[in-house]
């Protein structure tokens, strides 16, 4: 019924084939943008760990209590992403919506919506595959996980 995506170029490009196939135009939602990673933006965790092993280890232990320096607060990212999904679900009650966003944001949002402690997002959801499908049903404050990380054929 609708396609929503992050405004970041890579999300818009990922949504494009589905939009063409469905005859829809993607609606951009700023609150679906990826989390800001501060000093680690554009770098790997291994690169950061070589520079600041103590901060990297603290992050590995609890990425919510010890985010990267200058990074967006993971709780704030989870809140904005969950609010965006609730708004989108509310606008399309009873319909099906494709949402194209980003790995870390989606893992945080899934934990938030499903009542999983945010500090556990890297352990519980270690990785979402690019372009994999995770299906949820959002009904007000209730969320059901229908499928997780299913690769596209």
C-alpha positions in Angstrom: 0.0 0.0 0.0 3.0 2.3 0.6 6.7 2.6 0.7 8.6 4.7 3.3 12.3 5.1 3.5 15.1 7.0 5.2 16.1 10.1 3.3 19.7 8.8 3.0 20.7 8.0 -0.6 21.4 4.3 0.0 18.0 3.8 1.4 16.2 5.6 -1.4 18.2 3.6 -3.9 17.3 0.3 -2.1 13.6 1.3 -2.1 13.5 2.2 -5.8 13.1 -1.3 -7.4 10.2 -2.1 -5.1 8.6 1.3 -5.9 8.9 0.6 -9.6 7.4 -2.9 -9.2 4.5 -1.6 -7.1 3.9 1.6 -9.0 4.4 3.7 -5.9 6.7 6.5 -4.9 8.8 6.3 -1.7 7.9 8.7 1.0 10.9 9.9 2.9 10.9 10.0 6.7 13.8 11.8 8.4 13.3 9.8 11.6 14.3 6.6 9.7 17.8 7.9 9.1 20.7 5.8 10.5 22.1 6.5 14.0 24.9 9.0 14.2 28.1 7.1 15.2 30.2 10.1 16.2 34.0 9.5 16.0 33.4 6.1 14.5 31.3 7.4 11.5 32.7 5.8 8.4 35.1 3.6 10.3 35.0 0.1 11.7 34.9 -0.9 15.3 38.3 -2.6 14.9 39.8 0.7 13.7 38.3 2.5 16.7 39.5 -0.2 19.1 43.1 0.2 17.8 42.9 3.9 18.7 40.9 3.7 22.0 40.7 0.1 23.3 39.0 1.0 26.6 36.2 2.9 24.9 35.7 0.1 22.4 35.5 -2.5 25.1 33.0 -0.4 27.1 30.9 -0.1 23.9 31.0 -3.9 23.3 29.9 -4.4 26.9 26.9 -2.0 26.8 26.6 0.1 23.6 23.7 2.1 25.1 25.5 3.1 28.3 28.8 3.6 26.5 28.1 5.0 23.0 30.9 6.2 20.8 32.2 9.7 21.6 30.0 12.2 19.8 27.4 9.6 18.8 23.7 9.9 18.9 22.2 8.6 22.1 21.0 5.0 21.2 17.8 5.5 23.3 17.0 8.7 21.4 17.5 6.9 18.1 15.3 4.0 19.2 12.6 6.4 20.3 12.6 8.4 17.1 12.6 5.3 14.9 9.8 3.6 16.9 7.8 6.7 16.8 8.2 6.9 13.0 7.1 3.3 12.6 4.0 3.9 14.8 3.1 7.0 12.8 3.5 5.1 9.5 1.5 2.2 10.9 -1.2 4.6 12.1 -1.4 6.2 8.7 -1.9 2.9 6.9 -4.1 0.9 9.4 -4.9 -2.5 7.9 -2.5 -2.0 5.0 0.9 -3.3 4.2 3.9 -0.9 4.2 7.5 -1.4 3.1 9.9 0.5 5.2 13.5 0.8 4.1 15.9 2.0 6.8 19.3 1.1 8.3 20.8 -1.8 10.3 21.6 -0.3 13.7 18.5 1.9 13.8 16.3 -1.1 12.9 17.9 -3.3 15.5 17.4 -0.6 18.2 13.8 0.0 17.1 13.0 -3.7 17.0 14.3 -4.1 20.6 12.3 -1.1 21.7 9.0 -2.2 20.1 9.4 -5.8 21.3 10.4 -4.9 24.9 14.0 -6.2 24.6 16.5 -4.2 26.6 18.3 -1.8 24.2 21.7 -2.7 25.8 21.2 -6.2 24.3 20.6 -5.2 20.7 24.0 -6.3 19.5 23.6 -9.7 21.2 20.0 -10.4 20.4 20.1 -9.1 16.8 23.8 -9.3 15.9 23.2 -8.5 12.2 20.4 -7.7 9.8 21.3 -8.7 6.2 21.2 -6.0 3.6 17.8 -6.0 1.9 16.5 -8.8 4.1 12.9 -8.7 5.2 11.8 -8.4 8.7 8.0 -8.2 9.1 6.2 -6.7 12.1 2.6 -5.9 12.9 2.3 -2.6 14.8 -1.1 -1.9 16.4 -0.9 1.1 18.7 1.5 0.2 21.5 1.5 -3.5 20.6 4.0 -5.0 18.2 4.3 -8.6 16.9 7.3 -10.0 15.1 6.1 -12.0 12.2 9.5 -12.8 10.5 13.1 -11.8 11.0 16.0 -11.2 8.6 14.6 -13.2 5.7 16.9 -12.8 2.7 15.4 -11.6 -0.6 15.6 -14.1 -3.4 
